[in-house]
Amino acid sequence: YRMKIIVPLAGPEGEAERKFNDFKNLIEVHNKPLIKYIAENRPYDLSKATFILLKETDDRYDIGKRLRKALGNDIEIFLLGALTEGAPCSVMEYLKEHKINTDILVDLADQYLSLGEDFTDFIRKNRKRVKGIIPTFKSRYWKWSYVRKDRNGFVTEVQEKVNPPISEDATCGVYYFSRARDYIEATREMVRLNKRVKFNDKFFVSCVYNELPKKSVITFPTRIICPLGSVEGIKLFEQIAW
C-alpha cells in the first residue's frame, strides 16, 4: 500500500532564507540538512515523494539536486514557473498535470514530529470510512492552525492563525486525504469562495478540510518535538538534534 506524498515547497522566500542564506529545508544542522532529519523521522517514505519547487528558487539554491543528494534519486521534482496563491494551489498545479487516483498526503515538511508508525496503521484502518485525517497536537499558541471537533471526534471546522485559537488541538502541517478527487473538489470550492487566511491573504491546506462533507474528517493525536519553519525553531533544533 502506497499513498501519494506531495511536499509543496514553492512559497516565497522567508526569514529563514534571509538569515541562513540557504533554502529553509536544506539548512544544515550538525552537517545534515533539515529535510533529512524530517525524512528519517516520518513513518512514511519521503524518498518516494513529489517535491514542488519554484523554478526561480531552485535555480538559486540548486534545491532539486540537493534534495536528491539528501533523499535519493527516486524523488520527483515538479517545478512551478510562478508563485501560486498558497500551498493548496501549488498542489493543484501538480494534480492538474498528473492523474492521481490514490489517496494523497500533503506534508509541509516544516515540523519535527513524533508521528510514529501508528499513524500509517491508523490511515490504513480508517481510509475507507473517512475523507480526511489530520494529525494534531495540544497547544494554545495562536500561530498554528486549529481544529474544532464534535463530541464524536469529527472535525467541524479548521481555522488558521486566529487569536485566540478555536480549540487546543493544533494541526501538524501533515494533511491526509483519502482520495485525490476529494482534495481537488474541495480546493476548487475554497478558491471559488475566496476563503483566504487573513494572516497573509493566501490559501492554506488546512482550510481545504472545511469544504469536505460533514462527519468525514477525523484527527490523529501526536506530539510536536520542534517547529522548523522559523529561525527560532531552527536554532532550538540545533540544541536538541542528535
Biotite code that builds the C-alpha atoms (Angstrom):
import biotite.structure as struc

atoms = struc.array([
    struc.Atom([0.000, 0.000, 0.000], chain_id="A", res_id=1, res_name="TYR", atom_name="CA", element="C"),
    struc.Atom([1.447, 3.351, -1.002], chain_id="A", res_id=2, res_name="ARG", atom_name="CA", element="C"),
    struc.Atom([-0.243, 6.739, -0.888], chain_id="A", res_id=3, res_name="MET", atom_name="CA", element="C"),
    struc.Atom([0.950, 9.686, -2.974], chain_id="A", res_id=4, res_name="LYS", atom_name="CA", element="C"),
    struc.Atom([3.069, 12.024, -0.838], chain_id="A", res_id=5, res_name="ILE", atom_name="CA", element="C"),
    struc.Atom([3.341, 15.637, -2.002], chain_id="A", res_id=6, res_name="ILE", atom_name="CA", element="C"),
    struc.Atom([5.639, 18.200, -0.378], chain_id="A", res_id=7, res_name="VAL", atom_name="CA", element="C"),
    struc.Atom([4.859, 21.764, -1.531], chain_id="A", res_id=8, res_name="PRO", atom_name="CA", element="C"),
    struc.Atom([7.974, 23.935, -1.111], chain_id="A", res_id=9, res_name="LEU", atom_name="CA", element="C"),
    struc.Atom([7.198, 26.647, -3.673], chain_id="A", res_id=10, res_name="ALA", atom_name="CA", element="C"),
    struc.Atom([6.432, 29.525, -1.318], chain_id="A", res_id=11, res_name="GLY", atom_name="CA", element="C"),
    struc.Atom([8.131, 32.928, -1.260], chain_id="A", res_id=12, res_name="PRO", atom_name="CA", element="C"),
    struc.Atom([11.491, 33.265, 0.438], chain_id="A", res_id=13, res_name="GLU", atom_name="CA", element="C"),
    struc.Atom([11.161, 33.913, 4.140], chain_id="A", res_id=14, res_name="GLY", atom_name="CA", element="C"),
    struc.Atom([13.058, 34.961, 7.235], chain_id="A", res_id=15, res_name="GLU", atom_name="CA", element="C"),
    struc.Atom([14.991, 31.669, 7.457], chain_id="A", res_id=16, res_name="ALA", atom_name="CA", element="C"),
    struc.Atom([16.347, 32.018, 3.888], chain_id="A", res_id=17, res_name="GLU", atom_name="CA", element="C"),
    struc.Atom([17.472, 35.563, 4.593], chain_id="A", res_id=18, res_name="ARG", atom_name="CA", element="C"),
    struc.Atom([19.060, 34.684, 7.937], chain_id="A", res_id=19, res_name="LYS", atom_name="CA", element="C"),
    struc.Atom([20.871, 31.477, 6.857], chain_id="A", res_id=20, res_name="PHE", atom_name="CA", element="C"),
    struc.Atom([21.336, 32.425, 3.183], chain_id="A", res_id=21, res_name="ASN", atom_name="CA", element="C"),
    struc.Atom([20.058, 28.998, 2.160], chain_id="A", res_id=22, res_name="ASP", atom_name="CA", element="C"),
    struc.Atom([16.780, 27.275, 1.291], chain_id="A", res_id=23, res_name="PHE", atom_name="CA", element="C"),
    struc.Atom([14.917, 26.577, 4.555], chain_id="A", res_id=24, res_name="LYS", atom_name="CA", element="C"),
    struc.Atom([14.560, 22.794, 4.220], chain_id="A", res_id=25, res_name="ASN", atom_name="CA", element="C"),
    struc.Atom([18.229, 22.399, 3.243], chain_id="A", res_id=26, res_name="LEU", atom_name="CA", element="C"),
    struc.Atom([19.748, 24.437, 6.073], chain_id="A", res_id=27, res_name="ILE", atom_name="CA", element="C"),
    struc.Atom([22.313, 22.194, 7.751], chain_id="A", res_id=28, res_name="GLU", atom_name="CA", element="C"),
    struc.Atom([22.251, 21.405, 11.459], chain_id="A", res_id=29, res_name="VAL", atom_name="CA", element="C"),
    struc.Atom([25.302, 19.418, 12.606], chain_id="A", res_id=30, res_name="HIS", atom_name="CA", element="C"),
    struc.Atom([26.248, 18.762, 8.948], chain_id="A", res_id=31, res_name="ASN", atom_name="CA", element="C"),
    struc.Atom([22.866, 17.313, 7.986], chain_id="A", res_id=32, res_name="LYS", atom_name="CA", element="C"),
    struc.Atom([20.098, 19.144, 6.059], chain_id="A", res_id=33, res_name="PRO", atom_name="CA", element="C"),
    struc.Atom([16.817, 19.660, 7.915], chain_id="A", res_id=34, res_name="LEU", atom_name="CA", element="C"),
    struc.Atom([14.859, 17.702, 5.279], chain_id="A", res_id=35, res_name="ILE", atom_name="CA", element="C"),
    struc.Atom([16.936, 14.607, 6.080], chain_id="A", res_id=36, res_name="LYS", atom_name="CA", element="C"),
    struc.Atom([16.071, 14.839, 9.790], chain_id="A", res_id=37, res_name="TYR", atom_name="CA", element="C"),
    struc.Atom([12.406, 15.211, 8.821], chain_id="A", res_id=38, res_name="ILE", atom_name="CA", element="C"),
    struc.Atom([12.537, 12.268, 6.386], chain_id="A", res_id=39, res_name="ALA", atom_name="CA", element="C"),
    struc.Atom([14.227, 9.972, 8.921], chain_id="A", res_id=40, res_name="GLU", atom_name="CA", element="C"),
    struc.Atom([11.571, 10.905, 11.477], chain_id="A", res_id=41, res_name="ASN", atom_name="CA", element="C"),
    struc.Atom([8.481, 10.287, 9.285], chain_id="A", res_id=42, res_name="ARG", atom_name="CA", element="C"),
    struc.Atom([6.727, 6.886, 9.331], chain_id="A", res_id=43, res_name="PRO", atom_name="CA", element="C"),
    struc.Atom([6.201, 7.100, 5.542], chain_id="A", res_id=44, res_name="TYR", atom_name="CA", element="C"),
    struc.Atom([8.768, 7.297, 2.768], chain_id="A", res_id=45, res_name="ASP", atom_name="CA", element="C"),
    struc.Atom([9.744, 10.824, 1.679], chain_id="A", res_id=46, res_name="LEU", atom_name="CA", element="C"),
    struc.Atom([12.344, 9.313, -0.666], chain_id="A", res_id=47, res_name="SER", atom_name="CA", element="C"),
    struc.Atom([9.413, 8.465, -2.989], chain_id="A", res_id=48, res_name="LYS", atom_name="CA", element="C"),
    struc.Atom([7.651, 11.815, -2.573], chain_id="A", res_id=49, res_name="ALA", atom_name="CA", element="C"),
    struc.Atom([6.951, 14.605, -5.062], chain_id="A", res_id=50, res_name="THR", atom_name="CA", element="C"),
    struc.Atom([8.562, 17.936, -4.151], chain_id="A", res_id=51, res_name="PHE", atom_name="CA", element="C"),
    struc.Atom([7.009, 21.075, -5.638], chain_id="A", res_id=52, res_name="ILE", atom_name="CA", element="C"),
    struc.Atom([9.550, 23.866, -6.096], chain_id="A", res_id=53, res_name="LEU", atom_name="CA", element="C"),
    struc.Atom([9.555, 27.364, -7.519], chain_id="A", res_id=54, res_name="LEU", atom_name="CA", element="C"),
    struc.Atom([11.864, 27.342, -10.530], chain_id="A", res_id=55, res_name="LYS", atom_name="CA", element="C"),
    struc.Atom([13.470, 30.661, -9.603], chain_id="A", res_id=56, res_name="GLU", atom_name="CA", element="C"),
    struc.Atom([14.307, 29.432, -6.076], chain_id="A", res_id=57, res_name="THR", atom_name="CA", element="C"),
    struc.Atom([15.502, 26.078, -7.432], chain_id="A", res_id=58, res_name="ASP", atom_name="CA", element="C"),
    struc.Atom([17.876, 27.929, -9.774], chain_id="A", res_id=59, res_name="ASP", atom_name="CA", element="C"),
    struc.Atom([19.212, 30.000, -6.900], chain_id="A", res_id=60, res_name="ARG", atom_name="CA", element="C"),
    struc.Atom([19.796, 27.249, -4.342], chain_id="A", res_id=61, res_name="TYR", atom_name="CA", element="C"),
    struc.Atom([20.057, 24.142, -6.567], chain_id="A", res_id=62, res_name="ASP", atom_name="CA", element="C"),
    struc.Atom([17.300, 22.587, -4.486], chain_id="A", res_id=63, res_name="ILE", atom_name="CA", element="C"),
    struc.Atom([16.314, 19.645, -6.689], chain_id="A", res_id=64, res_name="GLY", atom_name="CA", element="C"),
    struc.Atom([19.856, 18.338, -6.989], chain_id="A", res_id=65, res_name="LYS", atom_name="CA", element="C"),
    struc.Atom([20.500, 18.767, -3.266], chain_id="A", res_id=66, res_name="ARG", atom_name="CA", element="C"),
    struc.Atom([17.198, 17.096, -2.328], chain_id="A", res_id=67, res_name="LEU", atom_name="CA", element="C"),
    struc.Atom([18.216, 14.086, -4.444], chain_id="A", res_id=68, res_name="ARG", atom_name="CA", element="C"),
    struc.Atom([21.566, 14.007, -2.696], chain_id="A", res_id=69, res_name="LYS", atom_name="CA", element="C"),
    struc.Atom([19.811, 14.008, 0.707], chain_id="A", res_id=70, res_name="ALA", atom_name="CA", element="C"),
    struc.Atom([16.887, 11.675, -0.082], chain_id="A", res_id=71, res_name="LEU", atom_name="CA", element="C"),
    struc.Atom([17.889, 9.651, -3.159], chain_id="A", res_id=72, res_name="GLY", atom_name="CA", element="C"),
    struc.Atom([17.098, 9.714, -6.867], chain_id="A", res_id=73, res_name="ASN", atom_name="CA", element="C"),
    struc.Atom([13.561, 8.341, -6.575], chain_id="A", res_id=74, res_name="ASP", atom_name="CA", element="C"),
    struc.Atom([12.030, 11.664, -5.523], chain_id="A", res_id=75, res_name="ILE", atom_name="CA", element="C"),
    struc.Atom([10.037, 13.550, -8.139], chain_id="A", res_id=76, res_name="GLU", atom_name="CA", element="C"),
    struc.Atom([10.692, 17.263, -8.670], chain_id="A", res_id=77, res_name="ILE", atom_name="CA", element="C"),
    struc.Atom([7.861, 19.396, -10.043], chain_id="A", res_id=78, res_name="PHE", atom_name="CA", element="C"),
    struc.Atom([8.822, 22.971, -10.932], chain_id="A", res_id=79, res_name="LEU", atom_name="CA", element="C"),
    struc.Atom([6.435, 25.922, -10.920], chain_id="A", res_id=80, res_name="LEU", atom_name="CA", element="C"),
    struc.Atom([7.194, 28.938, -13.088], chain_id="A", res_id=81, res_name="GLY", atom_name="CA", element="C"),
    struc.Atom([5.482, 31.404, -10.754], chain_id="A", res_id=82, res_name="ALA", atom_name="CA", element="C"),
    struc.Atom([4.257, 31.749, -7.185], chain_id="A", res_id=83, res_name="LEU", atom_name="CA", element="C"),
    struc.Atom([0.734, 30.487, -6.549], chain_id="A", res_id=84, res_name="THR", atom_name="CA", element="C"),
    struc.Atom([-1.824, 31.771, -4.052], chain_id="A", res_id=85, res_name="GLU", atom_name="CA", element="C"),
    struc.Atom([-0.614, 29.263, -1.446], chain_id="A", res_id=86, res_name="GLY", atom_name="CA", element="C"),
    struc.Atom([0.410, 25.628, -0.893], chain_id="A", res_id=87, res_name="ALA", atom_name="CA", element="C"),
    struc.Atom([-3.002, 24.104, -1.792], chain_id="A", res_id=88, res_name="PRO", atom_name="CA", element="C"),
    struc.Atom([-2.851, 25.856, -5.175], chain_id="A", res_id=89, res_name="CYS", atom_name="CA", element="C"),
    struc.Atom([0.704, 24.583, -5.764], chain_id="A", res_id=90, res_name="SER", atom_name="CA", element="C"),
    struc.Atom([-0.516, 21.039, -5.094], chain_id="A", res_id=91, res_name="VAL", atom_name="CA", element="C"),
    struc.Atom([-3.412, 21.637, -7.510], chain_id="A", res_id=92, res_name="MET", atom_name="CA", element="C"),
    struc.Atom([-0.981, 22.654, -10.268], chain_id="A", res_id=93, res_name="GLU", atom_name="CA", element="C"),
    struc.Atom([0.705, 19.273, -9.861], chain_id="A", res_id=94, res_name="TYR", atom_name="CA", element="C"),
    struc.Atom([-2.564, 17.325, -9.720], chain_id="A", res_id=95, res_name="LEU", atom_name="CA", element="C"),
    struc.Atom([-3.826, 19.081, -12.864], chain_id="A", res_id=96, res_name="LYS", atom_name="CA", element="C"),
    struc.Atom([-0.919, 17.617, -14.808], chain_id="A", res_id=97, res_name="GLU", atom_name="CA", element="C"),
    struc.Atom([-0.903, 14.144, -13.247], chain_id="A", res_id=98, res_name="HIS", atom_name="CA", element="C"),
    struc.Atom([-3.760, 11.695, -12.929], chain_id="A", res_id=99, res_name="LYS", atom_name="CA", element="C"),
    struc.Atom([-3.577, 10.613, -9.292], chain_id="A", res_id=100, res_name="ILE", atom_name="CA", element="C"),
    struc.Atom([-6.291, 8.118, -8.351], chain_id="A", res_id=101, res_name="ASN", atom_name="CA", element="C"),
    struc.Atom([-4.925, 7.158, -4.932], chain_id="A", res_id=102, res_name="THR", atom_name="CA", element="C"),
    struc.Atom([-5.089, 8.797, -1.540], chain_id="A", res_id=103, res_name="ASP", atom_name="CA", element="C"),
    struc.Atom([-2.720, 11.735, -1.019], chain_id="A", res_id=104, res_name="ILE", atom_name="CA", element="C"),
    struc.Atom([-0.751, 13.080, 1.898], chain_id="A", res_id=105, res_name="LEU", atom_name="CA", element="C"),
    struc.Atom([0.408, 16.703, 1.806], chain_id="A", res_id=106, res_name="VAL", atom_name="CA", element="C"),
    struc.Atom([3.421, 17.251, 4.076], chain_id="A", res_id=107, res_name="ASP", atom_name="CA", element="C"),
    struc.Atom([4.556, 20.857, 4.537], chain_id="A", res_id=108, res_name="LEU", atom_name="CA", element="C"),
    struc.Atom([7.865, 19.473, 5.905], chain_id="A", res_id=109, res_name="ALA", atom_name="CA", element="C"),
    struc.Atom([8.348, 22.214, 8.479], chain_id="A", res_id=110, res_name="ASP", atom_name="CA", element="C"),
    struc.Atom([7.773, 20.327, 11.743], chain_id="A", res_id=111, res_name="GLN", atom_name="CA", element="C"),
    struc.Atom([9.843, 17.700, 13.534], chain_id="A", res_id=112, res_name="TYR", atom_name="CA", element="C"),
    struc.Atom([7.130, 15.389, 14.836], chain_id="A", res_id=113, res_name="LEU", atom_name="CA", element="C"),
    struc.Atom([6.537, 12.302, 16.916], chain_id="A", res_id=114, res_name="SER", atom_name="CA", element="C"),
    struc.Atom([4.078, 10.724, 14.449], chain_id="A", res_id=115, res_name="LEU", atom_name="CA", element="C"),
    struc.Atom([5.167, 7.114, 14.991], chain_id="A", res_id=116, res_name="GLY", atom_name="CA", element="C"),
    struc.Atom([4.339, 4.025, 12.927], chain_id="A", res_id=117, res_name="GLU", atom_name="CA", element="C"),
    struc.Atom([0.838, 4.119, 14.439], chain_id="A", res_id=118, res_name="ASP", atom_name="CA", element="C"),
    struc.Atom([-0.041, 6.930, 12.043], chain_id="A", res_id=119, res_name="PHE", atom_name="CA", element="C"),
    struc.Atom([0.239, 4.823, 8.882], chain_id="A", res_id=120, res_name="THR", atom_name="CA", element="C"),
    struc.Atom([-1.638, 1.979, 10.609], chain_id="A", res_id=121, res_name="ASP", atom_name="CA", element="C"),
    struc.Atom([-4.359, 4.478, 11.568], chain_id="A", res_id=122, res_name="PHE", atom_name="CA", element="C"),
    struc.Atom([-4.615, 5.601, 7.933], chain_id="A", res_id=123, res_name="ILE", atom_name="CA", element="C"),
    struc.Atom([-4.942, 2.005, 6.714], chain_id="A", res_id=124, res_name="ARG", atom_name="CA", element="C"),
    struc.Atom([-7.699, 1.272, 9.229], chain_id="A", res_id=125, res_name="LYS", atom_name="CA", element="C"),
    struc.Atom([-9.718, 4.422, 8.563], chain_id="A", res_id=126, res_name="ASN", atom_name="CA", element="C"),
    struc.Atom([-9.137, 5.438, 4.935], chain_id="A", res_id=127, res_name="ARG", atom_name="CA", element="C"),
    struc.Atom([-12.268, 3.709, 3.633], chain_id="A", res_id=128, res_name="LYS", atom_name="CA", element="C"),
    struc.Atom([-14.615, 5.349, 6.144], chain_id="A", res_id=129, res_name="ARG", atom_name="CA", element="C"),
    struc.Atom([-13.329, 8.945, 6.151], chain_id="A", res_id=130, res_name="VAL", atom_name="CA", element="C"),
    struc.Atom([-12.261, 11.545, 3.594], chain_id="A", res_id=131, res_name="LYS", atom_name="CA", element="C"),
    struc.Atom([-9.529, 13.165, 5.686], chain_id="A", res_id=132, res_name="GLY", atom_name="CA", element="C"),
    struc.Atom([-7.201, 12.625, 8.653], chain_id="A", res_id=133, res_name="ILE", atom_name="CA", element="C"),
    struc.Atom([-5.384, 15.446, 10.443], chain_id="A", res_id=134, res_name="ILE", atom_name="CA", element="C"),
    struc.Atom([-2.584, 14.727, 12.941], chain_id="A", res_id=135, res_name="PRO", atom_name="CA", element="C"),
    struc.Atom([-2.915, 17.190, 15.846], chain_id="A", res_id=136, res_name="THR", atom_name="CA", element="C"),
    struc.Atom([-1.013, 18.135, 18.987], chain_id="A", res_id=137, res_name="PHE", atom_name="CA", element="C"),
    struc.Atom([-2.010, 20.081, 22.082], chain_id="A", res_id=138, res_name="LYS", atom_name="CA", element="C"),
    struc.Atom([-1.203, 23.788, 22.024], chain_id="A", res_id=139, res_name="SER", atom_name="CA", element="C"),
    struc.Atom([-2.555, 27.260, 22.756], chain_id="A", res_id=140, res_name="ARG", atom_name="CA", element="C"),
    struc.Atom([-0.119, 29.288, 20.631], chain_id="A", res_id=141, res_name="TYR", atom_name="CA", element="C"),
    struc.Atom([-2.167, 31.257, 18.099], chain_id="A", res_id=142, res_name="TRP", atom_name="CA", element="C"),
    struc.Atom([0.147, 30.964, 15.079], chain_id="A", res_id=143, res_name="LYS", atom_name="CA", element="C"),
    struc.Atom([-0.778, 27.322, 14.376], chain_id="A", res_id=144, res_name="TRP", atom_name="CA", element="C"),
    struc.Atom([-3.964, 26.156, 12.709], chain_id="A", res_id=145, res_name="SER", atom_name="CA", element="C"),
    struc.Atom([-6.592, 24.564, 14.953], chain_id="A", res_id=146, res_name="TYR", atom_name="CA", element="C"),
    struc.Atom([-9.457, 22.110, 14.574], chain_id="A", res_id=147, res_name="VAL", atom_name="CA", element="C"),
    struc.Atom([-12.808, 22.137, 16.306], chain_id="A", res_id=148, res_name="ARG", atom_name="CA", element="C"),
    struc.Atom([-14.397, 18.712, 16.835], chain_id="A", res_id=149, res_name="LYS", atom_name="CA", element="C"),
    struc.Atom([-17.863, 17.461, 17.685], chain_id="A", res_id=150, res_name="ASP", atom_name="CA", element="C"),
    struc.Atom([-18.442, 15.039, 20.566], chain_id="A", res_id=151, res_name="ARG", atom_name="CA", element="C"),
    struc.Atom([-17.960, 12.063, 18.213], chain_id="A", res_id=152, res_name="ASN", atom_name="CA", element="C"),
    struc.Atom([-14.493, 13.283, 17.247], chain_id="A", res_id=153, res_name="GLY", atom_name="CA", element="C"),
    struc.Atom([-15.327, 14.525, 13.742], chain_id="A", res_id=154, res_name="PHE", atom_name="CA", element="C"),
    struc.Atom([-13.721, 17.796, 12.654], chain_id="A", res_id=155, res_name="VAL", atom_name="CA", element="C"),
    struc.Atom([-16.370, 20.507, 12.245], chain_id="A", res_id=156, res_name="THR", atom_name="CA", element="C"),
    struc.Atom([-14.056, 23.427, 11.458], chain_id="A", res_id=157, res_name="GLU", atom_name="CA", element="C"),
    struc.Atom([-10.416, 24.311, 10.818], chain_id="A", res_id=158, res_name="VAL", atom_name="CA", element="C"),
    struc.Atom([-9.101, 27.827, 11.430], chain_id="A", res_id=159, res_name="GLN", atom_name="CA", element="C"),
    struc.Atom([-5.614, 29.064, 10.582], chain_id="A", res_id=160, res_name="GLU", atom_name="CA", element="C"),
    struc.Atom([-3.710, 31.620, 12.670], chain_id="A", res_id=161, res_name="LYS", atom_name="CA", element="C"),
    struc.Atom([-6.614, 33.109, 14.590], chain_id="A", res_id=162, res_name="VAL", atom_name="CA", element="C"),
    struc.Atom([-6.164, 34.628, 18.040], chain_id="A", res_id=163, res_name="ASN", atom_name="CA", element="C"),
    struc.Atom([-7.459, 33.189, 20.350], chain_id="A", res_id=164, res_name="PRO", atom_name="CA", element="C"),
    struc.Atom([-7.470, 29.648, 18.856], chain_id="A", res_id=165, res_name="PRO", atom_name="CA", element="C"),
    struc.Atom([-10.810, 27.812, 18.489], chain_id="A", res_id=166, res_name="ILE", atom_name="CA", element="C"),
    struc.Atom([-9.533, 24.802, 20.480], chain_id="A", res_id=167, res_name="SER", atom_name="CA", element="C"),
    struc.Atom([-6.342, 23.302, 21.903], chain_id="A", res_id=168, res_name="GLU", atom_name="CA", element="C"),
    struc.Atom([-5.933, 20.851, 19.002], chain_id="A", res_id=169, res_name="ASP", atom_name="CA", element="C"),
    struc.Atom([-3.330, 22.298, 16.629], chain_id="A", res_id=170, res_name="ALA", atom_name="CA", element="C"),
    struc.Atom([-2.525, 20.777, 13.239], chain_id="A", res_id=171, res_name="THR", atom_name="CA", element="C"),
    struc.Atom([0.962, 19.451, 12.417], chain_id="A", res_id=172, res_name="CYS", atom_name="CA", element="C"),
    struc.Atom([1.336, 20.551, 8.813], chain_id="A", res_id=173, res_name="GLY", atom_name="CA", element="C"),
    struc.Atom([0.670, 16.968, 7.638], chain_id="A", res_id=174, res_name="VAL", atom_name="CA", element="C"),
    struc.Atom([-2.666, 16.543, 5.854], chain_id="A", res_id=175, res_name="TYR", atom_name="CA", element="C"),
    struc.Atom([-4.177, 13.275, 4.602], chain_id="A", res_id=176, res_name="TYR", atom_name="CA", element="C"),
    struc.Atom([-6.968, 12.970, 2.013], chain_id="A", res_id=177, res_name="PHE", atom_name="CA", element="C"),
    struc.Atom([-8.358, 9.521, 1.196], chain_id="A", res_id=178, res_name="SER", atom_name="CA", element="C"),
    struc.Atom([-8.992, 10.475, -2.450], chain_id="A", res_id=179, res_name="ARG", atom_name="CA", element="C"),
    struc.Atom([-7.152, 12.968, -4.650], chain_id="A", res_id=180, res_name="ALA", atom_name="CA", element="C"),
    struc.Atom([-10.504, 13.813, -6.246], chain_id="A", res_id=181, res_name="ARG", atom_name="CA", element="C"),
    struc.Atom([-11.919, 14.989, -2.894], chain_id="A", res_id=182, res_name="ASP", atom_name="CA", element="C"),
    struc.Atom([-8.899, 17.233, -2.411], chain_id="A", res_id=183, res_name="TYR", atom_name="CA", element="C"),
    struc.Atom([-9.305, 18.734, -5.897], chain_id="A", res_id=184, res_name="ILE", atom_name="CA", element="C"),
    struc.Atom([-13.029, 19.414, -5.496], chain_id="A", res_id=185, res_name="GLU", atom_name="CA", element="C"),
    struc.Atom([-12.647, 20.900, -2.008], chain_id="A", res_id=186, res_name="ALA", atom_name="CA", element="C"),
    struc.Atom([-9.713, 23.115, -3.023], chain_id="A", res_id=187, res_name="THR", atom_name="CA", element="C"),
    struc.Atom([-11.610, 24.398, -6.059], chain_id="A", res_id=188, res_name="ARG", atom_name="CA", element="C"),
    struc.Atom([-14.544, 25.265, -3.819], chain_id="A", res_id=189, res_name="GLU", atom_name="CA", element="C"),
    struc.Atom([-12.305, 27.056, -1.287], chain_id="A", res_id=190, res_name="MET", atom_name="CA", element="C"),
    struc.Atom([-10.760, 29.138, -4.098], chain_id="A", res_id=191, res_name="VAL", atom_name="CA", element="C"),
    struc.Atom([-14.160, 29.817, -5.703], chain_id="A", res_id=192, res_name="ARG", atom_name="CA", element="C"),
    struc.Atom([-15.445, 31.144, -2.361], chain_id="A", res_id=193, res_name="LEU", atom_name="CA", element="C"),
    struc.Atom([-12.157, 33.062, -1.945], chain_id="A", res_id=194, res_name="ASN", atom_name="CA", element="C"),
    struc.Atom([-11.641, 31.736, 1.600], chain_id="A", res_id=195, res_name="LYS", atom_name="CA", element="C"),
    struc.Atom([-8.191, 33.208, 2.185], chain_id="A", res_id=196, res_name="ARG", atom_name="CA", element="C"),
    struc.Atom([-6.465, 33.363, 5.567], chain_id="A", res_id=197, res_name="VAL", atom_name="CA", element="C"),
    struc.Atom([-6.415, 36.922, 6.887], chain_id="A", res_id=198, res_name="LYS", atom_name="CA", element="C"),
    struc.Atom([-2.892, 36.455, 8.268], chain_id="A", res_id=199, res_name="PHE", atom_name="CA", element="C"),
    struc.Atom([-1.297, 36.741, 4.792], chain_id="A", res_id=200, res_name="ASN", atom_name="CA", element="C"),
    struc.Atom([-4.221, 36.700, 2.327], chain_id="A", res_id=201, res_name="ASP", atom_name="CA", element="C"),
    struc.Atom([-3.238, 33.251, 0.995], chain_id="A", res_id=202, res_name="LYS", atom_name="CA", element="C"),
    struc.Atom([-4.959, 29.876, 0.828], chain_id="A", res_id=203, res_name="PHE", atom_name="CA", element="C"),
    struc.Atom([-3.874, 27.178, 3.329], chain_id="A", res_id=204, res_name="PHE", atom_name="CA", element="C"),
    struc.Atom([-4.020, 23.377, 3.003], chain_id="A", res_id=205, res_name="VAL", atom_name="CA", element="C"),
    struc.Atom([-5.563, 23.047, 6.480], chain_id="A", res_id=206, res_name="SER", atom_name="CA", element="C"),
    struc.Atom([-8.619, 25.042, 5.382], chain_id="A", res_id=207, res_name="CYS", atom_name="CA", element="C"),
    struc.Atom([-9.345, 22.696, 2.453], chain_id="A", res_id=208, res_name="VAL", atom_name="CA", element="C"),
    struc.Atom([-10.998, 20.379, 5.011], chain_id="A", res_id=209, res_name="TYR", atom_name="CA", element="C"),
    struc.Atom([-13.712, 22.995, 5.613], chain_id="A", res_id=210, res_name="ASN", atom_name="CA", element="C"),
    struc.Atom([-15.087, 22.201, 2.145], chain_id="A", res_id=211, res_name="GLU", atom_name="CA", element="C"),
    struc.Atom([-15.354, 18.426, 2.692], chain_id="A", res_id=212, res_name="LEU", atom_name="CA", element="C"),
    struc.Atom([-18.702, 16.890, 3.752], chain_id="A", res_id=213, res_name="PRO", atom_name="CA", element="C"),
    struc.Atom([-19.646, 16.951, 7.432], chain_id="A", res_id=214, res_name="LYS", atom_name="CA", element="C"),
    struc.Atom([-18.565, 13.986, 9.579], chain_id="A", res_id=215, res_name="LYS", atom_name="CA", element="C"),
    struc.Atom([-15.881, 12.902, 7.114], chain_id="A", res_id=216, res_name="SER", atom_name="CA", element="C"),
    struc.Atom([-12.660, 14.181, 8.756], chain_id="A", res_id=217, res_name="VAL", atom_name="CA", element="C"),
    struc.Atom([-11.016, 12.845, 11.936], chain_id="A", res_id=218, res_name="ILE", atom_name="CA", element="C"),
    struc.Atom([-7.832, 13.617, 13.869], chain_id="A", res_id=219, res_name="THR", atom_name="CA", element="C"),
    struc.Atom([-4.837, 11.569, 14.963], chain_id="A", res_id=220, res_name="PHE", atom_name="CA", element="C"),
    struc.Atom([-3.187, 12.603, 18.257], chain_id="A", res_id=221, res_name="PRO", atom_name="CA", element="C"),
    struc.Atom([0.568, 13.169, 18.148], chain_id="A", res_id=222, res_name="THR", atom_name="CA", element="C"),
    struc.Atom([3.286, 15.399, 19.609], chain_id="A", res_id=223, res_name="ARG", atom_name="CA", element="C"),
    struc.Atom([5.421, 18.080, 18.075], chain_id="A", res_id=224, res_name="ILE", atom_name="CA", element="C"),
    struc.Atom([9.104, 17.947, 19.002], chain_id="A", res_id=225, res_name="ILE", atom_name="CA", element="C"),
    struc.Atom([10.301, 21.110, 17.269], chain_id="A", res_id=226, res_name="CYS", atom_name="CA", element="C"),
    struc.Atom([8.893, 23.529, 14.684], chain_id="A", res_id=227, res_name="PRO", atom_name="CA", element="C"),
    struc.Atom([11.337, 24.053, 11.801], chain_id="A", res_id=228, res_name="LEU", atom_name="CA", element="C"),
    struc.Atom([9.557, 26.808, 9.911], chain_id="A", res_id=229, res_name="GLY", atom_name="CA", element="C"),
    struc.Atom([11.215, 29.729, 11.677], chain_id="A", res_id=230, res_name="SER", atom_name="CA", element="C"),
    struc.Atom([14.670, 30.971, 12.643], chain_id="A", res_id=231, res_name="VAL", atom_name="CA", element="C"),
    struc.Atom([13.805, 30.422, 16.340], chain_id="A", res_id=232, res_name="GLU", atom_name="CA", element="C"),
    struc.Atom([12.715, 26.848, 15.674], chain_id="A", res_id=233, res_name="GLY", atom_name="CA", element="C"),
    struc.Atom([15.848, 26.001, 13.706], chain_id="A", res_id=234, res_name="ILE", atom_name="CA", element="C"),
    struc.Atom([18.069, 27.478, 16.429], chain_id="A", res_id=235, res_name="LYS", atom_name="CA", element="C"),
    struc.Atom([16.205, 25.440, 19.034], chain_id="A", res_id=236, res_name="LEU", atom_name="CA", element="C"),
    struc.Atom([16.584, 22.298, 16.902], chain_id="A", res_id=237, res_name="PHE", atom_name="CA", element="C"),
    struc.Atom([20.363, 22.789, 16.913], chain_id="A", res_id=238, res_name="GLU", atom_name="CA", element="C"),
    struc.Atom([20.232, 22.247, 20.673], chain_id="A", res_id=239, res_name="GLN", atom_name="CA", element="C"),
    struc.Atom([18.179, 19.039, 20.561], chain_id="A", res_id=240, res_name="ILE", atom_name="CA", element="C"),
    struc.Atom([19.166, 17.361, 17.249], chain_id="A", res_id=241, res_name="ALA", atom_name="CA", element="C"),
    struc.Atom([21.057, 14.128, 17.654], chain_id="A", res_id=242, res_name="TRP", atom_name="CA", element="C"),
])
